Amino acid sequence: MSIDFILRLIGMVVFAVLGVIWGTSLGETANLNPTPQTFSVEQYAFTIGLVGALFGLILTPMITTRPVRALRTLLTHISAQSLFSAIMGLIVGLIIAALAAFPLSRLPDPFGNILPFVGVLVFGYIGVSVFMMRQADLFHTWKTLSGRGGAPDATTESPKSIAETRTILLDTSVIIDGRIADIAHTGFLPGSLLIPRFVLNELQYIADSPDNLRRQRGRRGLEVLSQLQKEPNIPVQISDIDVEGVREVDDKLVILARQLRCPILTNDYNLNRVAGLQGVSVLNVNDLANAVKSVLLPGEVLNVRIMQEGREAGQGIGYMDDGTMVVVENGREYMNMETVVVVTKVLQTAAGRMIFARPEDRSE
């Protein structure tokens, strides 16, 4: 039996009793000077009591459970820093209102009775607003005064203190991809990794898929998560925080990132574009992979193994250690051979960087 149903029954009884009391009072008033069309006291009590029972049955959740759920949802979506700032602002505002209440109460009526209450509302609102708007400055000042802020010192700052300053949301795609574990191990990813429960649920759903390939990808993602949790340099946190009213995981991530003011780590092109349009910063693993690839200029020499034929006649295809494709002109005759080639052109595409070259002995 749900709490809504129980509260509906309680509300029905309470409002029915109130309706009977009110109906009895109205019936007694109406029957002081009765007419042939006047209802009896019992009829008034029964009719208004029935209306009260119906009112309680329908509207009780709207004044009990639904406001509580709405408040709970709001508190879930607000970050801990914002919530703490709002509470501190409210306390400071109420203290100022209490100090101002005594002189205001000395004013002549009606100002002495009204202005203290108005001061509570005004100073409370101002306190919450100021502390919410300047929460970042306040927390920075607090860290500075407590000895944890100021300029970073490379000799004293620990990985844990760096991780505490930043939160990064993880998308399902980047967990399945697997490269995040290697990136985290190198230490080039400062911050704590936050994995919402709905991302973990989607990953588990993929791991239980009847499709063999999807099932393997999901299980690899779970293994990557297990590996990340064992990484000492970066804390990994799985949170039950959720976004109600939204079903798509990507939409939930974007909304959550905006609320927490943190970036999303992904390699999903569509999520990257959607998040960027909504002002959410994105850390794209593919962009990172392209950025760290070797930069070659025309005329440079490299050693590459021709592994397959190209699309054009005589072309050969090889790959560098970082996965960059090398298209070798007249390289088909060097198939399955280590060949020294000279770079002729470097082309940057949406899929990555492509290098065009020709064998060194034919470069002239």
PAFI-665257 format. One line per 3 residues: number of its first residue (from 1); their letters; for each residue x, y, z of N, C-alpha, C. Coordinates in steps of 0.2 Angstrom, whole numbers, plus 5000, padded with zeros to 4 digits. Layout:
BEGIN
NUM = A = X Y Z X Y Z X Y Z ~ ... .
This chain:
BEGIN
1 = MSI = 5004 4994 5000 5000 5000 5000 5004 5006 5000 ~ 5004 5011 4995 5008 5016 4994 5006 5022 4999 ~ 5011 5026 5001 5010 5032 5005 5005 5037 5003 .
4 = DFI = 5004 5037 4996 4999 5042 4993 4992 5039 4995 ~ 4991 5033 4994 4984 5030 4995 4983 5031 5003 ~ 4988 5030 5007 4986 5030 5014 4984 5038 5016 .
7 = LRL = 4988 5042 5013 4987 5049 5014 4980 5052 5012 ~ 4978 5049 5006 4972 5050 5003 4966 5048 5008 ~ 4967 5042 5011 4962 5040 5015 4961 5044 5022 .
10 = IGM = 4967 5046 5024 4968 5050 5030 4965 5057 5029 ~ 4966 5060 5023 4964 5066 5021 4956 5066 5020 ~ 4954 5060 5017 4947 5060 5016 4943 5060 5022 .
13 = VVF = 4946 5056 5027 4942 5056 5034 4942 5063 5037 ~ 4948 5066 5037 4949 5073 5041 4945 5078 5037 ~ 4945 5078 5031 4941 5083 5027 4933 5082 5028 .
16 = AVL = 4931 5075 5028 4924 5073 5029 4922 5076 5036 ~ 4926 5075 5041 4924 5077 5048 4924 5084 5048 ~ 4928 5088 5045 4928 5095 5045 4922 5098 5041 .
19 = GVI = 4920 5094 5036 4914 5096 5032 4908 5095 5036 ~ 4908 5089 5040 4902 5088 5044 4901 5093 5049 ~ 4907 5095 5052 4906 5101 5057 4904 5107 5054 .
22 = WGT = 4907 5109 5049 4905 5115 5045 4898 5115 5043 ~ 4896 5109 5040 4889 5108 5038 4884 5109 5043 ~ 4886 5106 5049 4881 5106 5055 4880 5114 5057 .
25 = SLG = 4886 5117 5057 4885 5124 5059 4881 5128 5054 ~ 4882 5127 5047 4878 5130 5042 4871 5129 5043 ~ 4870 5122 5044 4863 5120 5045 4859 5123 5051 .
28 = ETA = 4862 5123 5056 4859 5127 5062 4858 5134 5061 ~ 4863 5137 5057 4861 5144 5055 4856 5145 5051 ~ 4855 5141 5046 4850 5141 5041 4843 5140 5044 .
31 = NLN = 4843 5135 5049 4837 5133 5052 4834 5138 5057 ~ 4837 5143 5058 4835 5148 5063 4828 5151 5061 ~ 4828 5153 5054 4822 5155 5051 4820 5150 5045 .
34 = PTP = 4818 5144 5047 4817 5139 5041 4811 5141 5037 ~ 4812 5139 5030 4807 5139 5025 4806 5132 5023 ~ 4800 5131 5019 4799 5124 5016 4805 5121 5012 .
37 = QTF = 4809 5126 5009 4814 5123 5005 4821 5123 5009 ~ 4821 5124 5015 4827 5124 5019 4829 5117 5020 ~ 4835 5115 5019 4838 5108 5021 4838 5108 5029 .
40 = SVE = 4838 5102 5031 4838 5100 5038 4846 5101 5040 ~ 4847 5101 5046 4854 5101 5049 4858 5095 5046 ~ 4854 5089 5047 4858 5083 5044 4859 5083 5037 .
43 = QYA = 4855 5086 5033 4856 5086 5026 4862 5091 5024 ~ 4863 5096 5028 4869 5101 5027 4875 5097 5029 ~ 4875 5093 5035 4881 5090 5037 4883 5084 5032 .
46 = FTI = 4878 5081 5030 4879 5075 5025 4882 5078 5019 ~ 4879 5083 5016 4881 5085 5009 4888 5088 5010 ~ 4889 5093 5014 4896 5096 5015 4901 5091 5017 .
49 = GLV = 4899 5086 5021 4904 5081 5023 4906 5077 5017 ~ 4901 5075 5013 4903 5071 5007 4907 5075 5002 ~ 4906 5082 5002 4911 5086 4997 4918 5086 5001 .
52 = GAL = 4918 5087 5007 4924 5087 5011 4928 5081 5010 ~ 4925 5075 5010 4928 5068 5009 4931 5068 5002 ~ 4927 5070 4997 4929 5070 4990 4935 5075 4989 .
55 = FGL = 4935 5081 4992 4940 5085 4992 4947 5082 4995 ~ 4946 5079 5001 4952 5076 5004 4955 5070 5000 ~ 4950 5066 4997 4953 5061 4993 4957 5063 4987 .
58 = ILT = 4955 5068 4984 4958 5071 4977 4964 5075 4979 ~ 4963 5080 4983 4968 5085 4984 4973 5084 4990 ~ 4973 5079 4994 4977 5078 4999 4985 5077 4997 .
61 = PMI = 4986 5073 4991 4993 5072 4989 4996 5079 4987 ~ 4992 5083 4984 4994 5090 4982 4997 5094 4987 ~ 4994 5093 4993 4997 5097 4999 5001 5093 5004 .
64 = TTR = 5003 5087 5002 5007 5083 5007 5013 5080 5003 ~ 5012 5075 4999 5018 5071 4996 5021 5075 4991 ~ 5017 5078 4986 5020 5081 4980 5024 5087 4982 .
67 = PVR = 5022 5092 4987 5027 5097 4988 5033 5094 4991 ~ 5033 5089 4996 5039 5086 4999 5043 5083 4993 ~ 5040 5079 4988 5044 5076 4983 5047 5082 4979 .
70 = ALR = 5044 5087 4977 5047 5093 4973 5053 5096 4977 ~ 5052 5097 4984 5057 5099 4988 5063 5094 4988 ~ 5062 5088 4988 5067 5083 4988 5071 5083 4982 .
73 = TLL = 5067 5083 4976 5070 5084 4969 5075 5090 4969 ~ 5072 5096 4971 5076 5102 4971 5082 5101 4975 ~ 5082 5098 4981 5088 5098 4985 5093 5093 4982 .
76 = THI = 5090 5088 4978 5095 5083 4975 5099 5086 4969 ~ 5095 5091 4965 5098 5094 4960 5103 5099 4961 ~ 5103 5102 4967 5107 5107 4970 5114 5104 4972 .
79 = SAQ = 5119 5107 4970 5126 5105 4972 5126 5106 4980 ~ 5131 5102 4983 5132 5103 4990 5135 5110 4992 ~ 5139 5113 4987 5142 5120 4988 5136 5125 4988 .
82 = SLF = 5132 5124 4983 5126 5129 4983 5121 5129 4989 ~ 5120 5123 4991 5115 5122 4996 5118 5125 5003 ~ 5125 5123 5004 5128 5126 5010 5128 5133 5010 .
85 = SAI = 5130 5136 5004 5130 5144 5003 5123 5147 5005 ~ 5118 5144 5002 5111 5146 5003 5109 5146 5011 ~ 5111 5141 5014 5109 5140 5021 5113 5145 5025 .
88 = MGL = 5120 5146 5024 5124 5151 5027 5121 5158 5026 ~ 5119 5159 5020 5116 5166 5018 5110 5167 5022 ~ 5105 5162 5023 5099 5163 5026 5101 5164 5034 .
91 = IVG = 5105 5161 5037 5107 5162 5044 5110 5169 5045 ~ 5114 5171 5040 5117 5178 5041 5111 5183 5040 ~ 5107 5182 5035 5101 5187 5034 5097 5187 5040 .
94 = LII = 5095 5181 5043 5091 5181 5049 5094 5184 5055 ~ 5101 5183 5056 5104 5187 5061 5104 5194 5061 ~ 5105 5197 5055 5104 5204 5053 5097 5206 5055 .
97 = AAL = 5092 5202 5052 5085 5204 5054 5084 5204 5061 ~ 5086 5200 5065 5085 5200 5072 5088 5206 5075 ~ 5094 5208 5073 5098 5214 5076 5094 5220 5074 .
100 = AAF = 5091 5220 5068 5087 5226 5066 5080 5226 5069 ~ 5077 5220 5071 5070 5220 5074 5069 5225 5080 ~ 5074 5225 5084 5073 5229 5090 5071 5237 5089 .
103 = PLS = 5076 5240 5085 5075 5247 5083 5069 5248 5079 ~ 5067 5243 5074 5061 5244 5070 5055 5243 5074 ~ 5055 5239 5080 5049 5238 5084 5048 5244 5088 .
106 = RLP = 5052 5249 5089 5051 5255 5093 5048 5260 5089 ~ 5047 5259 5082 5043 5264 5078 5036 5264 5080 ~ 5032 5269 5079 5025 5270 5080 5021 5265 5076 .
109 = DPF = 5015 5263 5078 5011 5259 5075 5009 5262 5068 ~ 5007 5258 5063 5008 5251 5062 5015 5249 5060 ~ 5020 5254 5059 5027 5252 5057 5030 5247 5062 .
112 = GNI = 5029 5249 5068 5033 5244 5073 5031 5237 5073 ~ 5025 5236 5071 5022 5229 5071 5024 5225 5064 ~ 5024 5229 5059 5025 5226 5052 5032 5226 5050 .
115 = LPF = 5036 5231 5051 5043 5231 5048 5048 5226 5051 ~ 5047 5224 5057 5051 5218 5059 5050 5212 5055 ~ 5044 5210 5053 5042 5204 5049 5045 5205 5042 .
118 = VGV = 5044 5212 5039 5046 5213 5033 5054 5213 5033 ~ 5057 5215 5038 5065 5214 5038 5067 5207 5038 ~ 5063 5203 5041 5065 5195 5041 5065 5193 5034 .
121 = LVF = 5060 5195 5030 5059 5193 5023 5065 5196 5019 ~ 5066 5202 5019 5070 5206 5015 5078 5204 5017 ~ 5080 5204 5023 5087 5202 5024 5088 5194 5023 .
124 = GYI = 5083 5190 5024 5084 5183 5023 5085 5182 5015 ~ 5081 5185 5011 5082 5185 5004 5088 5188 5001 ~ 5090 5193 5004 5097 5196 5002 5103 5192 5004 .
127 = GVS = 5102 5189 5010 5108 5185 5012 5108 5179 5008 ~ 5103 5175 5006 5103 5169 5002 5106 5171 4995 ~ 5103 5177 4992 5105 5179 4985 5113 5181 4985 .
130 = VFM = 5115 5185 4990 5122 5187 4990 5127 5180 4991 ~ 5125 5176 4995 5129 5170 4996 5129 5165 4990 ~ 5123 5165 4987 5123 5161 4981 5127 5163 4975 .
133 = MRQ = 5127 5170 4974 5130 5173 4969 5138 5173 4970 ~ 5140 5174 4976 5147 5174 4977 5150 5168 4981 ~ 5147 5162 4979 5149 5156 4983 5156 5154 4981 .
136 = ADL = 5158 5155 4975 5164 5153 4973 5170 5157 4976 ~ 5169 5163 4977 5173 5168 4980 5174 5166 4988 ~ 5168 5165 4991 5168 5163 4998 5171 5157 4999 .
139 = FHT = 5170 5152 4995 5174 5145 4996 5181 5146 4995 ~ 5183 5150 4990 5190 5151 4989 5193 5155 4995 ~ 5190 5160 4998 5192 5163 5004 5193 5159 5010 .
142 = WKT = 5188 5154 5010 5188 5150 5016 5194 5145 5015 ~ 5195 5143 5009 5201 5138 5008 5208 5142 5010 ~ 5208 5148 5008 5214 5152 5009 5215 5153 5016 .
145 = LSG = 5210 5155 5020 5211 5156 5027 5212 5149 5031 ~ 5210 5144 5028 5211 5137 5032 5218 5134 5030 ~ 5221 5138 5025 5228 5135 5023 5228 5130 5017 .
148 = RGG = 5222 5129 5014 5221 5125 5009 5221 5128 5002 ~ 5221 5135 5002 5220 5139 4996 5226 5142 4994 ~ 5226 5147 4990 5232 5151 4988 5235 5148 4982 .
151 = APD = 5241 5150 4980 5244 5148 4974 5246 5140 4975 ~ 5245 5136 4970 5247 5129 4971 5255 5129 4971 ~ 5257 5124 4975 5264 5123 4976 5266 5116 4974 .
154 = ATT = 5270 5115 4969 5271 5109 4966 5274 5104 4971 ~ 5277 5107 4976 5281 5102 4981 5276 5100 4986 ~ 5271 5103 4987 5266 5101 4993 5260 5099 4991 .
157 = ESP = 5257 5101 4985 5251 5099 4983 5250 5092 4981 ~ 5245 5088 4984 5245 5081 4983 5239 5080 4977 ~ 5239 5074 4974 5234 5072 4969 5227 5073 4972 .
160 = KSI = 5226 5071 4979 5220 5071 4982 5217 5078 4982 ~ 5222 5083 4984 5219 5090 4984 5217 5093 4977 ~ 5221 5091 4972 5219 5093 4965 5212 5090 4964 .
163 = AET = 5211 5083 4965 5205 5080 4963 5199 5083 4967 ~ 5200 5086 4973 5194 5089 4976 5192 5095 4973 ~ 5196 5098 4969 5194 5105 4966 5190 5104 4959 .
166 = RTI = 5189 5098 4957 5185 5097 4950 5182 5090 4950 ~ 5176 5091 4947 5172 5084 4946 5171 5084 4939 ~ 5171 5078 4936 5170 5076 4929 5165 5071 4929 .
169 = LLD = 5160 5072 4925 5155 5067 4923 5157 5062 4918 ~ 5156 5056 4919 5158 5051 4914 5152 5048 4910 ~ 5153 5048 4903 5147 5046 4899 5148 5038 4898 .
172 = TSV = 5143 5035 4896 5143 5028 4895 5148 5026 4889 ~ 5149 5030 4884 5153 5028 4878 5160 5029 4880 ~ 5162 5033 4884 5169 5034 4886 5171 5028 4891 .
175 = IID = 5167 5025 4895 5168 5020 4899 5169 5013 4895 ~ 5165 5012 4890 5165 5007 4885 5171 5007 4881 ~ 5173 5013 4879 5179 5014 4875 5186 5011 4878 .
178 = GRI = 5186 5012 4885 5192 5009 4888 5198 5013 4889 ~ 5199 5018 4885 5205 5022 4885 5205 5027 4891 ~ 5200 5028 4895 5199 5032 4900 5204 5029 4906 .
181 = ADI = 5204 5023 4906 5208 5019 4912 5216 5021 4911 ~ 5218 5021 4905 5225 5023 4903 5226 5030 4904 ~ 5222 5034 4902 5222 5042 4903 5223 5043 4911 .
184 = AHT = 5218 5040 4915 5218 5041 4922 5225 5039 4925 ~ 5227 5033 4923 5234 5031 4926 5239 5035 4924 ~ 5240 5039 4919 5245 5043 4917 5245 5050 4922 .
187 = GFL = 5239 5051 4925 5239 5057 4929 5237 5063 4925 ~ 5235 5063 4919 5234 5069 4915 5226 5071 4915 ~ 5223 5068 4920 5216 5069 4921 5214 5071 4928 .
190 = PGS = 5216 5077 4930 5215 5079 4937 5207 5080 4939 ~ 5205 5078 4944 5198 5079 4946 5195 5072 4948 ~ 5190 5072 4952 5186 5066 4954 5181 5064 4948 .
193 = LLI = 5181 5058 4947 5176 5055 4941 5170 5053 4945 ~ 5164 5056 4942 5157 5055 4945 5153 5051 4940 ~ 5151 5045 4942 5147 5041 4938 5140 5041 4940 .
196 = PRF = 5135 5044 4937 5128 5043 4940 5126 5036 4939 ~ 5121 5035 4943 5118 5028 4944 5115 5026 4937 ~ 5112 5031 4933 5108 5030 4927 5113 5028 4922 .
199 = VLN = 5119 5030 4922 5125 5028 4917 5127 5021 4919 ~ 5127 5019 4925 5129 5012 4927 5124 5008 4925 ~ 5117 5010 4926 5112 5005 4924 5112 5004 4916 .
202 = ELQ = 5113 5009 4912 5114 5008 4905 5120 5004 4903 ~ 5125 5004 4907 5131 5000 4906 5129 4993 4907 ~ 5125 4992 4913 5123 4985 4915 5118 4982 4909 .
205 = YIA = 5114 4987 4907 5109 4984 4902 5113 4982 4895 ~ 5118 4986 4894 5122 4984 4888 5126 4977 4889 ~ 5128 4976 4895 5132 4970 4897 5127 4964 4897 .
208 = DSP = 5121 4965 4898 5116 4960 4898 5112 4959 4891 ~ 5115 4963 4886 5112 4963 4879 5112 4956 4876 ~ 5107 4953 4872 5108 4947 4869 5113 4947 4863 .
211 = DNL = 5114 4953 4860 5119 4954 4855 5126 4953 4858 ~ 5130 4949 4855 5136 4947 4857 5141 4952 4858 ~ 5141 4957 4852 5146 4962 4852 5144 4967 4857 .
214 = RRQ = 5138 4969 4858 5136 4974 4863 5137 4971 4870 ~ 5136 4965 4871 5137 4962 4878 5145 4962 4879 ~ 5149 4961 4875 5156 4961 4876 5158 4968 4878 .
217 = RGR = 5156 4973 4874 5157 4980 4875 5155 4982 4882 ~ 5149 4980 4884 5146 4982 4891 5151 4979 4896 ~ 5153 4972 4895 5157 4969 4900 5164 4972 4901 .
220 = RGL = 5166 4975 4895 5173 4978 4895 5172 4985 4899 ~ 5166 4988 4898 5165 4994 4902 5165 4993 4909 ~ 5162 4988 4912 5162 4986 4919 5169 4984 4921 .
223 = EVL = 5173 4981 4917 5180 4980 4919 5184 4986 4920 ~ 5183 4991 4915 5186 4997 4915 5184 5001 4922 ~ 5178 5001 4924 5176 5004 4930 5179 5001 4936 .
226 = SQL = 5180 4994 4936 5183 4991 4941 5190 4993 4942 ~ 5193 4994 4936 5200 4996 4935 5201 5003 4938 ~ 5196 5008 4936 5197 5015 4938 5196 5015 4946 .
229 = QKE = 5192 5011 4949 5191 5011 4956 5197 5009 4960 ~ 5201 5006 4957 5208 5004 4960 5213 5009 4959 ~ 5212 5014 4954 5217 5019 4953 5218 5024 4959 .
232 = PNI = 5224 5024 4962 5224 5028 4968 5225 5036 4967 ~ 5226 5038 4961 5227 5045 4959 5221 5049 4958 ~ 5215 5045 4956 5209 5049 4955 5204 5045 4958 .
235 = PVQ = 5200 5049 4962 5194 5046 4966 5188 5045 4961 ~ 5185 5039 4961 5179 5037 4957 5173 5037 4962 ~ 5168 5041 4960 5162 5041 4964 5156 5039 4960 .
238 = ISD = 5152 5034 4963 5146 5032 4960 5140 5035 4964 ~ 5136 5039 4961 5131 5043 4964 5124 5041 4962 ~ 5119 5042 4967 5112 5040 4965 5109 5046 4963 .
241 = IDV = 5112 5052 4961 5109 5058 4959 5106 5057 4952 ~ 5100 5059 4951 5096 5058 4945 5092 5064 4943 ~ 5090 5064 4937 5086 5070 4934 5079 5067 4932 .
244 = EGV = 5074 5069 4936 5068 5067 4935 5064 5071 4929 ~ 5060 5067 4926 5056 5070 4920 5060 5069 4914 ~ 5066 5066 4914 5070 5065 4907 5072 5058 4907 .
247 = REV = 5071 5055 4901 5072 5048 4900 5079 5046 4897 ~ 5081 5051 4892 5087 5049 4888 5093 5051 4893 ~ 5098 5046 4893 5104 5047 4897 5108 5053 4895 .
250 = DDK = 5109 5054 4888 5113 5060 4886 5109 5067 4889 ~ 5103 5067 4888 5099 5073 4891 5100 5074 4898 ~ 5100 5068 4902 5101 5068 4909 5108 5071 4911 .
253 = LVI = 5113 5069 4907 5120 5071 4908 5121 5078 4907 ~ 5118 5081 4902 5119 5088 4900 5116 5092 4906 ~ 5110 5090 4908 5106 5094 4913 5110 5093 4920 .
256 = LAR = 5113 5088 4921 5116 5087 4927 5123 5091 4927 ~ 5126 5091 4921 5132 5095 4921 5131 5102 4922 ~ 5126 5104 4919 5124 5112 4920 5122 5113 4928 .
259 = QLR = 5119 5108 4931 5118 5110 4938 5124 5109 4942 ~ 5128 5105 4941 5134 5104 4945 5140 5108 4943 ~ 5139 5111 4937 5144 5116 4934 5151 5112 4933 .
262 = CPI = 5150 5106 4930 5156 5102 4928 5156 5099 4921 ~ 5162 5097 4919 5162 5095 4912 5160 5088 4911 ~ 5159 5086 4905 5157 5079 4903 5163 5076 4899 .
265 = LTN = 5165 5070 4901 5170 5066 4898 5167 5061 4893 ~ 5168 5062 4887 5164 5057 4882 5168 5057 4876 ~ 5166 5052 4871 5169 5052 4864 5163 5051 4860 .
268 = DYN = 5157 5053 4862 5151 5053 4858 5150 5060 4854 ~ 5150 5060 4848 5150 5066 4844 5144 5070 4845 ~ 5138 5066 4845 5132 5070 4846 5131 5073 4852 .
271 = LNR = 5133 5069 4858 5133 5072 4864 5138 5078 4865 ~ 5143 5078 4862 5148 5083 4861 5145 5090 4858 ~ 5141 5089 4853 5138 5095 4850 5132 5097 4854 .
274 = VAG = 5128 5093 4856 5122 5095 4860 5125 5099 4867 ~ 5129 5096 4870 5132 5099 4876 5135 5106 4875 ~ 5139 5106 4869 5142 5113 4868 5137 5118 4866 .
277 = LQG = 5131 5116 4863 5126 5121 4861 5123 5124 4868 ~ 5123 5120 4873 5120 5122 4879 5124 5124 4884 ~ 5131 5126 4882 5135 5129 4886 5139 5125 4891 .
280 = VSV = 5139 5118 4890 5142 5113 4895 5149 5111 4892 ~ 5154 5112 4895 5161 5110 4893 5161 5102 4892 ~ 5165 5100 4887 5165 5093 4886 5173 5092 4885 .
283 = LNV = 5175 5086 4888 5182 5083 4887 5181 5077 4882 ~ 5183 5078 4876 5182 5073 4871 5189 5069 4871 ~ 5188 5062 4872 5194 5058 4872 5197 5057 4864 .
286 = NDL = 5192 5058 4859 5195 5057 4853 5199 5064 4851 ~ 5197 5070 4853 5201 5076 4852 5207 5075 4856 ~ 5207 5072 4862 5214 5071 4865 5218 5067 4861 .
289 = ANA = 5216 5061 4859 5220 5056 4855 5223 5060 4849 ~ 5219 5064 4845 5221 5067 4839 5226 5072 4841 ~ 5226 5076 4847 5230 5081 4849 5237 5078 4851 .
292 = VKS = 5238 5072 4853 5244 5069 4855 5247 5065 4850 ~ 5244 5065 4844 5248 5061 4839 5254 5065 4836 ~ 5258 5061 4833 5264 5064 4831 5263 5069 4825 .
295 = VLL = 5266 5075 4826 5266 5080 4821 5271 5080 4816 ~ 5270 5078 4810 5275 5078 4804 5274 5083 4799 ~ 5279 5085 4796 5279 5090 4791 5281 5087 4784 .
298 = PGE = 5279 5090 4779 5281 5087 4772 5289 5087 4772 ~ 5292 5082 4769 5299 5081 4769 5302 5077 4774 ~ 5299 5076 4780 5301 5072 4785 5301 5064 4783 .
301 = VLN = 5305 5060 4786 5306 5053 4785 5304 5049 4790 ~ 5300 5044 4789 5298 5039 4794 5298 5032 4791 ~ 5298 5027 4796 5298 5020 4794 5291 5017 4796 .
304 = VRI = 5288 5014 4791 5281 5012 4791 5281 5005 4788 ~ 5276 5001 4790 5275 4994 4787 5269 4995 4783 ~ 5270 4993 4777 5264 4993 4772 5260 4987 4774 .
307 = MQE = 5253 4988 4775 5249 4982 4778 5244 4980 4773 ~ 5241 4985 4769 5236 4983 4764 5236 4988 4758 ~ 5232 4986 4753 5232 4990 4747 5227 4996 4748 .
310 = GRE = 5229 5002 4745 5225 5008 4745 5219 5008 4740 ~ 5215 5013 4740 5210 5014 4735 5212 5015 4728 ~ 5217 5019 4727 5220 5021 4721 5225 5016 4719 .
313 = AGQ = 5226 5016 4712 5231 5011 4709 5238 5012 4712 ~ 5241 5006 4714 5247 5007 4717 5248 5009 4724 ~ 5243 5011 4727 5244 5014 4734 5244 5008 4739 .
316 = GIG = 5248 5010 4744 5249 5005 4750 5247 5009 4756 ~ 5244 5005 4761 5242 5009 4767 5246 5006 4773 ~ 5248 5010 4777 5252 5008 4783 5249 5012 4789 .
319 = YMD = 5252 5011 4795 5249 5014 4801 5255 5015 4806 ~ 5255 5021 4809 5260 5023 4814 5258 5020 4820 ~ 5263 5021 4825 5262 5017 4832 5255 5020 4835 .
322 = DGT = 5254 5027 4834 5248 5030 4837 5242 5029 4833 ~ 5242 5025 4828 5236 5023 4824 5235 5028 4818 ~ 5239 5033 4817 5238 5037 4811 5239 5034 4805 .
325 = MVV = 5235 5034 4800 5235 5031 4793 5240 5035 4789 ~ 5244 5030 4786 5249 5033 4781 5248 5030 4774 ~ 5246 5034 4769 5245 5032 4763 5251 5033 4758 .
328 = VEN = 5254 5028 4756 5260 5028 4753 5259 5027 4745 ~ 5261 5032 4741 5261 5032 4734 5266 5026 4731 ~ 5263 5022 4727 5267 5016 4724 5270 5012 4729 .
331 = GRE = 5266 5011 4735 5268 5007 4740 5265 5000 4740 ~ 5261 4998 4735 5259 4991 4734 5264 4986 4734 ~ 5269 4988 4730 5275 4983 4729 5279 4982 4735 .
334 = YMN = 5278 4986 4741 5281 4985 4747 5277 4982 4752 ~ 5272 4978 4750 5267 4975 4754 5270 4971 4759 ~ 5268 4971 4766 5271 4967 4771 5278 4968 4772 .
337 = MET = 5281 4974 4771 5288 4976 4772 5288 4983 4775 ~ 5294 4983 4780 5295 4989 4783 5299 4994 4778 ~ 5296 5000 4777 5298 5004 4771 5300 5011 4774 .
340 = VVV = 5305 5014 4772 5306 5021 4773 5303 5025 4768 ~ 5299 5030 4771 5295 5034 4766 5296 5041 4768 ~ 5295 5046 4763 5295 5053 4764 5288 5056 4764 .
343 = VTK = 5287 5060 4769 5280 5063 4770 5279 5069 4764 ~ 5274 5068 4760 5272 5073 4755 5267 5078 4757 ~ 5262 5076 4761 5256 5080 4763 5253 5077 4770 .
346 = VLQ = 5251 5081 4774 5247 5080 4780 5240 5083 4779 ~ 5235 5078 4780 5228 5081 4779 5225 5079 4786 ~ 5222 5085 4789 5218 5084 4795 5210 5083 4793 .
349 = TAA = 5207 5078 4795 5200 5077 4793 5196 5076 4800 ~ 5190 5075 4799 5185 5075 4805 5187 5068 4808 ~ 5189 5063 4804 5190 5056 4807 5197 5056 4810 .
352 = GRM = 5201 5061 4809 5208 5061 4812 5213 5064 4807 ~ 5220 5062 4808 5225 5065 4804 5227 5059 4799 ~ 5228 5061 4793 5230 5056 4787 5237 5059 4785 .
355 = IFA = 5241 5055 4783 5248 5057 4781 5249 5053 4774 ~ 5251 5057 4769 5252 5055 4762 5260 5055 4761 ~ 5263 5049 4759 5270 5049 4758 5272 5045 4752 .
358 = RPE = 5278 5045 4750 5280 5040 4745 5287 5037 4747 ~ 5289 5031 4744 5295 5028 4746 5301 5033 4745 ~ 5306 5032 4750 5311 5037 4749 5315 5036 4743 .
361 = DRS = 5316 5030 4740 5320 5029 4734 5317 5032 4728 ~ 5310 5034 4729 5307 5037 4723 5305 5044 4725 ~ 5307 5047 4730 5305 5054 4732 5307 5059 4728 .
364 = E = 5313 5058 4724 5315 5063 4719 5312 5063 4713 .
